[in-house]
């Protein structure tokens, strides 16, 4: 999707009519029945639990008692091979006791679980003559989990407290190998910067809190996070995850919150990031010439004048309501960020004094109904509310001017609640069920809005002969009006069952999700339109595809100056259902070999604003997941593992708002002979009709025609082979090779004329009201059109007729690591990843363009836009080096550091099409041509390495018994503000250089310091 005149994503909104699918419901009931017959499923889906397993001397009457710090107690028998297992245990610290005929024989205390992991607690043979118990008070967890076949990292609350990290899920996830900050500047629901996993687009990840999917359902961009101090563990999956996980072909971030125990815990913390300790940002300048009416010479954004400071207050309390039975944990965090930001010289909000309030809270109730029945209730909230004042600004003198008005009031983020039941029916059978709801707000309302004023931008491109050499504008800062009820909602239902049968741990389950986008859309402010000024070569057509001629042949157009009137309006509410079923067998073939055999089936359906289904993917979409683990020495000191799997990704809600929606977005071009006191053009001469790059003329397409026939879901195949090995008693090292191949994608195809021409050649009398069609790029597609009699006709086009190469996105990596587990003195981990991501698509997004329209990006819209696209992708970072750790200098002092070195992504240069600078695809200067020459990704070189060192220190004075802590952290010590993304457009119009080409659009944050004090009672 593209709008050549604005290069901005269209926001849309309506109301959905719910229509249940009876056929699908029958299949779901059948599958549930099969599950009941099997008596099988697994409890580690979107894990919030762990497992304790081990060996014991083979003897009659043996059992193992497992007792947690939350009062939970489970006793399991030892089988005839001397093995025992207790799965789906809540995270916490446990005491494990071997018993014989009811008497204690040996005991292990201080056993701490890690989310989704199996902890081996084995017992040695006790002397025959002694029945006295033997107690070992330490955590004996082996450094290598030989029961795991996946690739993941787990960061604990203790590590989070010690390492210098920004306080959200995505920042923590960047500790994991292969996870990098996306280059598009994309942010999540509460403003956090989100990631790319293993070469995937930033919208292809999944986020969970206590087992509930909290991913943004509209575009897939991020999710909400827990208060930092409420995180017990964060699990980061980078590949190889089991059939229990789905709806991601990037990575998975799974946060597990803290819970109450039999001991009372409470505390508070204050953090401060002062303005005086924050380095100045780097100014942005024009890098490719100047505009027609420059404001302050080559200065574009005076970033050095920005100021920012942050204060965070948090507190928590947890403990027993009824000892051994009922527990609670409650945490709250309030962050306030204040400052001033100075926007670009052509921005209608030049100087903004802002305040961002981010309240977050988390509550959890755990009820041990009995030792065999547990109920957990989670509620969490993470929001961001913004407000501010807008001032005029003198960019030459760098001084604030008069107050213009009030900035938009926005409220984003939202709330969730979930309930989970776990039943240990027998030693071998466990059942769990989860249900929850989430609402994410997208409130955005102008502070001071004067509907009598018309919005105008691009003022720096005004004809200087008509404005006296200085841009003329007005105080209208609102371009579009948004419905205040705009939001998204989701519900999630899971049922998981685990059954142990001899050497097999069988599992099966269902995972259903319903998502809705409510009151999405916007309307142009004022009288329903706004203006944009531009300058073109007076003798070259502005767009051959849109039939916009050169302005030079029209009155007042001899110097190429023109103005565009944009009309925009849309409104919709849409929904989607995503359902899945899985089966899995963890087969302990021998004491040293484990096989994981899984199969997942996903179904997706999306509905337009009228409740009509436009995507219906109910046929089986089988996703096999196969893995193995070989405990080479039989003592968890050397593991070889591998995994092969297929991962499906459903469409987000976004396509229902554009390709399947009724958006109106047109542009009409004029020359002008004057500019009034409000900055609006006068003396207009139209030299085009209202045109739309994406055929957005406000008509809702027939739902039967929106997608290609037999549309396949996006899916990716992944292959992993690696090993982990201990080195002496203090080190673990390993290596891993990964390959990912995108097999199928969904995007929109907007060359409607090519489809209708093929229909005419087949003898069909058809017209099309579709803006674009959803299809599978890189292969033959059959489109549904409506003929003159109202009948659906099929129009097949081969990939060659569509004008494309085959779809390609491939990623491979070689990873190596060294890790020194914490031994009471220090911890460190070093990761190196060599990788390559290449092909002709990034996936659902185009981060070089900063497009947010997931699955309807500019890619594949027409054949011309895809020429010369084969190369490295936007998320290709050849080298990644990460080193982090901490050192306990004394009982009072601890120091920590986090170093990241990531090679730069490819530079992109886009321009008009071919040597003649035409516009056959109607997309302006968005083709892979630079100065008329082909410009595939990577051909223009690379952006510089992104290097960042963060350091921290903690002081816990002995007089406070370690409960009082003072902390200080410095982020980006070297203050390197290198670009992650540059402005890619080399031309504003055919033959006219874009002064912004090569500007840094996204940079590293400048150096800043965070001070803190906390007390844990």
MIPAPA-523414 format. One line per 10 residues: their letters; for each residue x, y, z of C-alpha. Coordinates in steps of 0.25 Angstrom, whole numbers, plus 2048, in hexadecimal, padded with zeros to 3 digits. Layout:
a) X,Y,Z; ...
END
This chain:
xxxxxxxxxx) 800,800,800; 805,80E,7FD; 800,81C,7FC; 80A,823,7F4; 806,831,7F7; 807,830,806; 810,823,809; 808,821,815; 800,815,81A; 7F1,817,81A
xxxxxxxxxx) 7E9,815,827; 7DB,80F,825; 7CF,80B,82D; 7BC,804,82F; 7B5,7F9,835; 7B5,7EA,834; 7AA,7E1,834; 7AD,7D4,83B; 7AA,7C7,833; 7AE,7BA,839
xxxxxxxxxx) 7B4,7AF,830; 7AC,7A2,832; 7B4,799,82A; 7C1,79D,831; 7BB,79C,83F; 7B7,78D,83B; 7C6,78B,838; 7CA,791,845; 7C1,788,84D; 7C6,77C,846
xxxxxxxxxx) 7D4,77F,849; 7D1,782,858; 7CA,774,858; 7D7,76E,852; 7DF,775,85D; 7D6,76F,868; 7D8,762,862; 7E7,763,862; 7E7,769,870; 7F3,770,86B
xxxxxxxxxx) 7F9,77E,86B; 804,786,870; 805,791,87A; 810,79A,875; 809,7A1,86A; 80D,7B0,86B; 814,7AB,878; 812,7B0,885; 817,7A3,88C; 822,79A,88E
xxxxxxxxxx) 825,78B,890; 82D,783,89A; 833,775,895; 83D,76C,89A; 843,75E,89D; 842,757,8AA; 848,749,8AE; 83E,73E,8AA; 837,739,8B6; 829,735,8BA
xxxxxxxxxx) 820,740,8C1; 828,74C,8BC; 821,759,8BA; 826,768,8B8; 81F,773,8C0; 820,781,8BA; 81D,78D,8C3; 81D,79B,8BE; 81E,7A8,8C5; 810,7AB,8C2
xxxxxxxxxx) 80B,79F,8CA; 808,796,8BE; 80C,788,8C0; 80C,77C,8B6; 811,76E,8B8; 814,765,8AC; 818,757,8AB; 826,752,8A6; 824,748,89A; 82A,73B,899
xxxxxxxxxx) 836,742,891; 839,74B,89D; 833,757,896; 829,762,89B; 823,76E,895; 81A,77A,89A; 816,783,88F; 80E,790,88E; 814,795,89C; 812,7A4,89F
xxxxxxxxxx) 81F,7AC,89F; 825,7AD,8AC; 82F,7A6,8B5; 82D,798,8B9; 832,78D,8C3; 833,77F,8BD; 833,773,8C6; 835,765,8C3; 82C,75C,8CB; 82C,74D,8CE
xxxxxxxxxx) 820,747,8D4; 81C,755,8D9; 82A,757,8E0; 833,762,8DB; 840,75D,8D4; 846,769,8CD; 842,777,8CB; 846,783,8C2; 842,791,8C5; 843,79E,8BE
xxxxxxxxxx) 83F,798,8B1; 83B,7A4,8A8; 833,7A2,89B; 835,7A9,88E; 829,7AC,885; 826,7A1,87B; 833,799,880; 835,78C,886; 83E,78B,892; 845,77E,895
xxxxxxxxxx) 845,77A,8A4; 84B,76C,8A5; 84E,764,8B2; 85A,75B,8B4; 859,74E,8BB; 859,74F,8CB; 861,746,8D3; 858,739,8D6; 85B,73A,8E5; 856,748,8E6
xxxxxxxxxx) 848,74D,8E5; 84B,75B,8EA; 848,766,8E0; 853,76E,8D9; 850,77D,8D6; 857,785,8CB; 854,794,8CC; 857,799,8BF; 852,79B,8B1; 857,78F,8A9
xxxxxxxxxx) 852,793,89C; 85B,78E,890; 860,799,887; 85A,792,87B; 84B,78E,879; 84C,781,872; 83D,781,871; 83C,78D,868; 83C,78C,859; 839,79B,857
xxxxxxxxxx) 842,7A8,856; 83F,7B2,861; 844,7BB,86C; 83F,7BD,87A; 842,7C9,882; 83E,7C9,890; 839,7D4,89A; 847,7D3,8A1; 84E,7D6,893; 844,7E1,890
xxxxxxxxxx) 848,7E8,89D; 856,7E7,89B; 858,7EA,88C; 857,7F8,886; 84B,7F7,87D; 83F,800,879; 833,7FB,87F; 82A,7F4,875; 828,7E6,86F; 82F,7EA,862
xxxxxxxxxx) 83B,7F0,868; 83D,7E3,870; 83B,7DB,864; 847,7E1,85D; 850,7D9,866; 84D,7CD,85E; 855,7C9,852; 84F,7CD,845; 846,7D7,84A; 849,7E6,846
xxxxxxxxxx) 842,7F3,847; 839,7F5,83A; 83E,7FF,831; 831,805,82D; 82F,80C,83A; 822,804,83D; 81D,805,84B; 813,7FD,853; 806,801,85A; 80D,809,865
xxxxxxxxxx) 818,80E,85D; 823,804,85F; 82C,801,854; 82A,7F3,84E; 833,7E9,848; 836,7E0,83C; 838,7D1,83F; 841,7C9,835; 83F,7D2,829; 830,7D3,82A
xxxxxxxxxx) 827,7DF,82A; 824,7E6,837; 815,7E3,836; 818,7D4,836; 81B,7D1,844; 811,7CD,850; 810,7D2,85E; 80B,7CB,86A; 808,7CF,879; 806,7C3,882
xxxxxxxxxx) 801,7BB,876; 7F8,7C5,870; 7FB,7CB,862; 7FD,7DA,863; 801,7DC,855; 7FC,7E9,84E; 7F1,7E2,846; 7F0,7ED,83B; 7FE,7EE,836; 805,7E4,83E
xxxxxxxxxx) 80F,7EE,843; 813,7EB,852; 80B,7E9,85E; 809,7EE,86C; 813,7EB,877; 812,7E8,886; 818,7F3,890; 827,7F0,890; 827,7EC,89E; 81C,7E2,89C
xxxxxxxxxx) 823,7D9,892; 827,7CC,898; 82D,7C7,88B; 82D,7CB,87D; 82E,7C0,872; 833,7C3,864; 831,7B9,85A; 83A,7BB,84D; 836,7AE,846; 833,79F,847
xxxxxxxxxx) 826,7A1,850; 81D,796,851; 80F,794,84B; 809,79B,857; 80D,7A8,852; 808,7AE,845; 805,7BB,83E; 813,7C0,83D; 81E,7BE,833; 828,7C7,83A
xxxxxxxxxx) 829,7C5,849; 821,7C4,856; 822,7CC,862; 81C,7C6,86E; 81B,7CE,87C; 818,7C6,888; 814,7CF,894; 817,7CD,8A3; 80E,7C6,8AC; 80C,7C6,8BB
xxxxxxxxxx) 812,7BC,8C5; 811,7B8,8D3; 81B,7C4,8D6; 817,7D2,8D6; 81F,7DB,8CC; 81D,7EA,8C9; 825,7F5,8C5; 826,802,8BD; 830,809,8B3; 832,817,8AD
xxxxxxxxxx) 83A,819,8A0; 83E,826,89A; 844,829,88C; 847,838,88D; 848,841,881; 856,847,885; 85C,839,884; 856,836,876; 85F,83A,86A; 85A,843,85F
xxxxxxxxxx) 854,83C,853; 85B,83E,845; 854,848,83C; 84E,844,82F; 852,84C,822; 84E,84B,814; 858,842,80D; 854,843,7FE; 852,852,7FB; 848,85C,800
xxxxxxxxxx) 839,85E,7FF; 832,869,7F7; 830,871,804; 83A,86D,80F; 837,871,81D; 845,871,823; 84E,86E,818; 853,85F,819; 84D,85D,827; 841,853,826
xxxxxxxxxx) 83F,84F,835; 846,856,841; 847,849,849; 852,84F,852; 847,858,858; 83F,84C,85D; 83E,849,86C; 838,83D,873; 838,838,881; 831,82C,887
xxxxxxxxxx) 82C,828,895; 827,81A,899; 821,816,8A6; 81D,807,8A9; 819,7FE,8B4; 815,7F0,8B7; 80F,7E7,8C2; 80C,7D8,8C2; 80A,7CD,8CC; 7FF,7C3,8D2
xxxxxxxxxx) 7F1,7C7,8D4; 7EF,7B9,8D9; 7FC,7B1,8DC; 7FF,7A6,8D2; 7F2,7A9,8CB; 7EF,7B7,8C6; 7FA,7C1,8C1; 7FA,7CE,8BB; 805,7D7,8B4; 802,7E6,8B0
xxxxxxxxxx) 80C,7EF,8A9; 80A,7FD,8A4; 813,806,89C; 811,815,898; 81B,81B,88E; 81A,82A,88A; 823,82F,87E; 823,83E,87B; 82B,847,872; 82B,84F,865
xxxxxxxxxx) 82D,84A,857; 830,852,84B; 82A,84D,83E; 82E,84F,82F; 82D,85D,829; 821,859,821; 819,853,82C; 80D,85A,831; 810,857,83F; 81E,85D,840
xxxxxxxxxx) 821,85D,84F; 81A,854,858; 81A,854,867; 815,846,86B; 812,83D,877; 811,82E,875; 80A,826,881; 80C,817,881; 804,810,88C; 806,801,88D
xxxxxxxxxx) 801,7F7,897; 800,7E8,899; 7F8,7DF,8A3; 7F8,7D0,8A5; 7F0,7C7,8AD; 7F4,7B9,8AF; 7EB,7AF,8B6; 7F0,7A1,8BA; 7E1,79B,8BA; 7E8,78E,8BE
xxxxxxxxxx) 7F6,789,8BB; 7F0,783,8AE; 7E8,790,8A9; 7ED,79E,8A7; 7E6,7AA,8A3; 7EE,7B7,89E; 7E8,7C4,89B; 7F0,7CF,894; 7ED,7DD,891; 7F7,7E7,88B
xxxxxxxxxx) 7F7,7F5,885; 801,7FD,87D; 7FD,80A,877; 803,817,872; 7FC,824,872; 802,831,86B; 7FF,840,86C; 806,84C,869; 807,85A,863; 80B,85F,855
xxxxxxxxxx) 813,86B,853; 819,873,847; 828,872,845; 832,87B,83F; 83B,871,838; 846,87B,835; 847,881,843; 844,874,84A; 839,87B,853; 82B,877,857
xxxxxxxxxx) 820,880,852; 811,882,855; 808,876,85A; 801,870,84E; 7F8,867,855; 7F6,859,85D; 7FC,84D,857; 7F4,840,855; 7EF,839,862; 7F2,82A,85F
xxxxxxxxxx) 7F0,81D,867; 7F6,810,863; 7F9,803,869; 7EE,7FC,871; 7EA,7F1,87B; 7E9,7E2,87B; 7E3,7D8,885; 7E4,7C9,884; 7E1,7BC,88C; 7E8,7AF,88C
xxxxxxxxxx) 7E5,7A2,892; 7EE,796,894; 7EA,789,898; 7F4,77D,89C; 7E9,772,89A; 7F3,767,89C; 803,766,89C; 802,765,88D; 7F6,76D,889; 7F6,77D,88A
xxxxxxxxxx) 7EC,786,884; 7EC,795,883; 7E3,79F,87D; 7E4,7AE,87B; 7DB,7B9,877; 7DD,7C8,877; 7DA,7D6,870; 7E2,7E2,86C; 7DF,7F0,868; 7E9,7F9,861
xxxxxxxxxx) 7E5,808,860; 7E9,811,854; 7E3,81E,859; 7E8,82A,852; 7E0,837,853; 7E5,845,84F; 7E7,84F,85B; 7E3,85C,854; 7DC,859,847; 7D7,864,83E
xxxxxxxxxx) 7CE,85E,833; 7CE,86B,82C; 7DD,86A,828; 7E2,861,81D; 7EF,859,81F; 7FA,85C,816; 808,855,815; 814,855,80C; 815,864,80F; 824,864,80C
xxxxxxxxxx) 821,860,7FD; 818,86D,7FB; 81C,876,7F0; 825,880,7F6; 820,88B,7EC; 812,88A,7F3; 816,889,802; 822,893,802; 82C,888,804; 826,883,812
xxxxxxxxxx) 81C,878,813; 80E,87D,816; 804,874,81F; 7FA,874,829; 7F7,86E,837; 7F0,862,833; 7F9,856,838; 7EE,84B,836; 7EF,844,829; 7E4,839,82C
xxxxxxxxxx) 7D9,837,836; 7D8,829,83D; 7CC,823,844; 7CF,823,853; 7CA,815,855; 7D5,80F,84C; 7DB,803,852; 7DE,7F4,851; 7D9,7E8,859; 7DC,7D9,85A
xxxxxxxxxx) 7D8,7CD,861; 7E0,7C0,863; 7DC,7B2,866; 7E5,7A7,869; 7E4,798,86D; 7F0,790,86F; 7F1,781,874; 7FE,779,878; 7FE,76A,879; 80B,762,87C
xxxxxxxxxx) 80B,754,877; 817,74D,879; 822,754,872; 819,75D,86B; 814,76A,86F; 807,76C,867; 801,77A,865; 7F5,780,85D; 7EE,78D,85E; 7E6,798,858
xxxxxxxxxx) 7E9,7A7,857; 7DE,7B0,852; 7DF,7BF,851; 7D5,7CA,84C; 7DA,7D8,849; 7D2,7E5,846; 7D6,7F3,841; 7CC,7FD,845; 7C8,80A,83F; 7D5,80B,837
xxxxxxxxxx) 7D7,816,82D; 7D9,825,82B; 7D3,831,823; 7DB,83D,81E; 7D9,848,827; 7D2,856,824; 7C9,854,818; 7CE,846,815; 7DB,849,80D; 7E9,84E,80F
xxxxxxxxxx) 7F4,854,806; 802,850,803; 80C,859,7FB; 816,853,7F2; 820,856,7E6; 822,84E,7DA; 82A,850,7CD; 820,858,7C5; 823,850,7B8; 822,841,7BE
xxxxxxxxxx) 814,83B,7C2; 813,839,7D1; 80D,82B,7CF; 80B,824,7C2; 803,819,7C9; 7F9,822,7D0; 7F8,82B,7C3; 7FD,837,7CA; 805,840,7C0; 810,84A,7C1
xxxxxxxxxx) 80B,857,7C7; 813,85F,7BE; 808,860,7B3; 7FE,866,7BD; 7FC,874,7C2; 806,877,7CE; 80D,86A,7CC; 819,86E,7C3; 823,86D,7CF; 81D,85F,7D3
xxxxxxxxxx) 816,864,7E0; 809,85C,7E3; 7FF,859,7EF; 7F7,84C,7F2; 7EA,84C,7F8; 7E8,83F,800; 7DA,839,804; 7DA,82E,80E; 7CF,827,816; 7CD,819,81B
xxxxxxxxxx) 7C6,812,826; 7C6,803,82A; 7C5,7F9,835; 7CA,7EB,831; 7CE,7DE,837; 7D5,7D1,836; 7D5,7C3,83C; 7E2,7BA,83D; 7E0,7AC,842; 7EA,7A1,843
xxxxxxxxxx) 7EC,792,848; 7F8,78B,84B; 7FE,77D,84F; 80C,77A,854; 814,76E,859; 820,770,862; 826,762,860; 832,75F,869; 837,754,860; 843,751,86A
xxxxxxxxxx) 849,757,875; 851,760,86C; 848,762,860; 83B,76A,860; 832,76C,854; 828,777,853; 81D,775,848; 812,77F,847; 808,783,83D; 800,790,83D
xxxxxxxxxx) 7F4,794,835; 7F0,7A3,833; 7E3,7A9,82D; 7E1,7B8,82B; 7D5,7C0,827; 7D4,7CF,825; 7C7,7D7,823; 7C5,7E5,81D; 7BD,7F1,823; 7AF,7EA,81F
xxxxxxxxxx) 7B3,7DD,826; 7B6,7D6,819; 7C1,7CC,818; 7CC,7D0,80E; 7D7,7C6,813; 7D2,7B8,816; 7DE,7AE,819; 7D7,7A2,81F; 7DE,797,818; 7E9,790,81F
xxxxxxxxxx) 7F5,798,820; 7FF,78E,826; 80B,793,82D; 814,787,831; 81E,78A,83C; 829,77F,83E; 835,780,847; 83F,778,84E; 849,779,85A; 855,770,85C
xxxxxxxxxx) 85B,770,86A; 868,76B,865; 86F,767,872; 862,764,87A; 865,76F,884; 860,77C,87E; 86E,780,87B; 86D,77F,86C; 860,781,863; 85E,780,854
xxxxxxxxxx) 851,785,850; 849,788,843; 83C,78D,83F; 833,78E,832; 826,795,832; 81C,79C,82A; 815,7A9,82F; 808,7B0,82A; 805,7BE,82C; 7F7,7C3,82B
xxxxxxxxxx) 7F3,7D0,825; 7F2,7DC,82F; 7E6,7E5,82F; 7EC,7EF,827; 7E8,7EA,819; 7D9,7EB,81D; 7DB,7FA,81E; 7E1,7FC,810; 7E1,7F1,805; 7D4,7EC,80B
xxxxxxxxxx) 7CF,7FA,80F; 7C8,806,809; 7D3,810,80B; 7D2,81E,804; 7E0,824,801; 7E1,82C,7F4; 7EB,837,7F0; 7E9,842,7E5; 7F4,84B,7E0; 7F3,85A,7DD
xxxxxxxxxx) 7FC,865,7D9; 7FA,872,7E1; 7FC,881,7E0; 7FC,885,7EE; 7FC,882,7FD; 7F3,888,807; 7F6,88C,815; 7F2,87E,81A; 7FC,877,811; 7F2,872,808
xxxxxxxxxx) 7F3,873,7F8; 7EB,87C,7F0; 7EA,87E,7E1; 7E8,86F,7DF; 7E9,867,7D2; 7E6,858,7D2; 7EF,850,7C9; 7EA,842,7CE; 7DE,83B,7D2; 7DD,836,7E0
xxxxxxxxxx) 7E6,82A,7E0; 7EA,81F,7EA; 7F6,816,7E9; 7EF,80B,7F0; 7E1,80D,7EA; 7DB,812,7F7; 7CE,818,7F2; 7C6,815,7FE; 7BF,808,7F9; 7BE,7FB,801
xxxxxxxxxx) 7C2,7F0,7F8; 7BA,7E3,7F8; 7C0,7DA,802; 7C0,7CE,7F8; 7CA,7D6,7F0; 7D4,7DB,7FA; 7DE,7D0,7FA; 7E3,7C6,7F0; 7DC,7B9,7EF; 7E2,7AE,7F8
xxxxxxxxxx) 7EB,7B9,7FF; 7F6,7B2,807; 7FA,7B7,815; 808,7BD,817; 811,7B2,81C; 820,7AF,81E; 829,7A3,820; 834,7A3,829; 840,799,82C; 849,799,838
xxxxxxxxxx) 855,791,83C; 85E,794,848; 865,78F,854; 868,794,862; 874,78F,86B; 87A,792,878; 888,796,879; 88D,792,887; 884,796,893; 883,7A5,890
xxxxxxxxxx) 880,7A6,881; 875,7A2,876; 877,7A4,868; 870,7A1,85B; 86D,7A3,84C; 861,7A3,844; 85D,7A4,835; 850,7A9,830; 849,7AA,823; 83B,7B1,821
xxxxxxxxxx) 834,7B0,813; 827,7B8,811; 81E,7AF,809; 812,7B8,807; 80D,7C6,80A; 801,7CF,809; 801,7DD,804; 7F9,7E6,7FB; 7F9,7E7,7EC; 7F4,7F4,7E7
xxxxxxxxxx) 7F6,7F4,7D8; 7E7,7F2,7D6; 7E8,7F5,7C7; 7F0,7E9,7C4; 7E6,7E0,7CA; 7DA,7E6,7C3; 7E2,7E6,7B6; 7E4,7D7,7B8; 7D5,7D5,7BB; 7D2,7DC,7AE
xxxxxxxxxx) 7DB,7D3,7A6; 7D3,7C7,7AC; 7C6,7CD,7A7; 7C1,7D2,7B4; 7BA,7DF,7B5; 7BF,7E4,7C3; 7C2,7F1,7CA; 7CA,7F2,7D8; 7C7,7FB,7E4; 7D2,7F4,7EC
xxxxxxxxxx) 7DE,7FD,7F0; 7E7,7F1,7F1; 7E6,7E2,7F2; 7EC,7D9,7FC; 7F5,7CE,7F6; 801,7C5,7F7; 80C,7CC,7F1; 816,7C5,7E8; 80D,7BA,7E3; 801,7B9,7DA
xxxxxxxxxx) 7F4,7BE,7E0; 7E5,7BE,7DC; 7DD,7CA,7DF; 7CE,7CB,7E1; 7C7,7D6,7D9; 7B8,7D9,7D8; 7B3,7DA,7C9; 7A7,7E3,7C4; 79D,7D8,7C8; 7A2,7D8,7D6
xxxxxxxxxx) 7A9,7CA,7D5; 7B6,7C7,7DB; 7C0,7C4,7D0; 7CE,7BE,7D2; 7DA,7C5,7CB; 7E7,7BE,7CC; 7F5,7C5,7CA; 802,7BE,7CA; 80D,7C3,7D2; 813,7C8,7C4
xxxxxxxxxx) 806,7CF,7C1; 807,7D6,7CE; 815,7DA,7CB; 81C,7D5,7D7; 828,7CC,7DB; 825,7C1,7E5; 824,7C5,7F4; 831,7C4,7FB; 835,7C7,809; 840,7BE,80F
xxxxxxxxxx) 848,7BF,81C; 853,7B7,821; 85C,7B9,82D; 868,7B3,834; 868,7B6,843; 872,7B3,84E; 872,7B6,85D; 87A,7B6,86A; 873,7B7,877; 878,7B7,885
xxxxxxxxxx) 86C,7B4,88F; 86C,7BC,89B; 875,7B6,8A6; 872,7C0,8B1; 87C,7CA,8AB; 87A,7CC,89D; 872,7C9,890; 874,7CB,882; 86F,7C7,874; 875,7CA,866
xxxxxxxxxx) 86D,7C7,85A; 872,7C9,84B; 869,7C7,83F; 86C,7C7,831; 860,7C8,828; 85A,7CC,81B; 84C,7CF,817; 849,7D1,808; 83F,7D0,7FE; 834,7DA,7F8
xxxxxxxxxx) 82C,7DC,804; 82D,7E0,812; 820,7D9,816; 813,7E0,81B; 81A,7EE,81C; 824,7F7,814; 82C,7FD,81F; 835,805,816; 828,80D,813; 823,80D,821
xxxxxxxxxx) 816,807,81C; 80D,802,827; 802,7FB,81E; 805,7ED,822; 802,7E3,816; 7FF,7EF,80D; 80C,7F5,80B; 811,7FC,7FE; 818,7EE,7FA; 811,7E6,7EF
xxxxxxxxxx) 806,7F1,7EC; 80B,7F1,7DE; 816,7EB,7D5; 81E,7F8,7D4; 81F,7FA,7E3; 826,7EC,7E4; 830,7EE,7D9; 83F,7ED,7DF; 83A,7E9,7ED; 842,7DD,7EE
xxxxxxxxxx) 84D,7DF,7F8; 850,7E0,807; 843,7E3,80F; 841,7EF,818; 844,7E6,824; 851,7E1,81F; 85C,7E3,82A; 868,7DA,826; 86F,7DA,834; 869,7DB,842
xxxxxxxxxx) 872,7DB,84E; 86B,7DC,85C; 872,7DB,869; 86C,7DD,877; 86E,7DA,885; 870,7DF,893; 87B,7DD,89E; 879,7DD,8AD; 885,7E6,8B1; 882,7E5,8C0
xxxxxxxxxx) 876,7E1,8C9; 871,7EF,8C7; 875,7F3,8B8; 871,7ED,8AB; 875,7F2,89D; 86E,7EE,890; 86F,7F1,881; 868,7EE,874; 870,7EF,867; 869,7EE,859
xxxxxxxxxx) 870,7EF,84C; 867,7ED,840; 86B,7EF,831; 863,7F9,829; 857,7F6,820; 857,7F9,811; 856,807,80C; 84A,809,803; 848,813,7F7; 83B,814,7F0
xxxxxxxxxx) 837,81D,7E5; 82E,81E,7D8; 82D,813,7CF; 838,811,7C5; 841,81A,7BD; 835,822,7B8; 830,824,7C7; 822,81F,7C4; 818,81B,7CE; 811,80E,7C8
xxxxxxxxxx) 80C,809,7D5; 806,816,7DA; 810,816,7E6; 818,822,7E4; 827,821,7E7; 826,813,7EE; 82C,80A,7E4; 83A,803,7E6; 841,80D,7DD; 84B,818,7E1
xxxxxxxxxx) 84E,823,7D7; 847,81B,7CD; 850,80E,7CF; 84C,801,7D6; 84E,801,7E5; 84B,7F4,7EB; 84C,7F3,7FB; 85B,7F3,7FF; 860,7F9,7F2; 862,807,7F9
xxxxxxxxxx) 86B,802,805; 868,800,813; 864,809,81F; 86F,809,82A; 870,7FF,835; 867,801,841; 870,801,84E; 86A,803,85C; 870,801,869; 867,802,876
xxxxxxxxxx) 86D,801,884; 867,801,892; 86B,800,8A0; 863,7FC,8AD; 866,7FF,8BB; 860,7F7,8C6; 865,7FC,8D4; 867,7F2,8DE; 860,7FA,8E9; 853,7F8,8E2
xxxxxxxxxx) 855,7E9,8E1; 855,7EA,8D2; 846,7EF,8D1; 84A,7FD,8CD; 851,7FF,8BF; 856,80B,8B8; 858,809,8A9; 85E,811,89D; 85E,80E,88F; 864,815,882
xxxxxxxxxx) 85E,811,875; 866,813,868; 872,817,86F; 87A,81B,862; 86D,823,85E; 86E,81D,850; 861,822,849; 862,81A,83C; 857,819,832; 84F,80C,832
xxxxxxxxxx) 846,811,826; 848,81C,81C; 83E,823,813; 83E,81B,806; 837,824,7FC; 841,82B,7F2; 837,833,7EB; 82B,83B,7EF; 826,83B,7E0; 82C,836,7D3
xxxxxxxxxx) 839,83D,7D1; 838,845,7DE; 842,841,7E9; 83C,83E,7F7; 844,846,801; 841,83C,80C; 847,830,805; 851,82A,80E; 84C,830,81B; 84C,828,828
xxxxxxxxxx) 83E,824,82B; 841,81B,837; 84D,81D,840; 852,817,84C; 84E,81E,859; 858,828,85E; 85F,825,86B; 857,826,878; 858,822,886; 84F,81B,890
xxxxxxx) 850,81C,89F; 848,814,8A8; 845,810,8B7; 83D,804,8BC; 839,7FE,8C8; 834,7EF,8C9; 82E,7EC,8D7
END
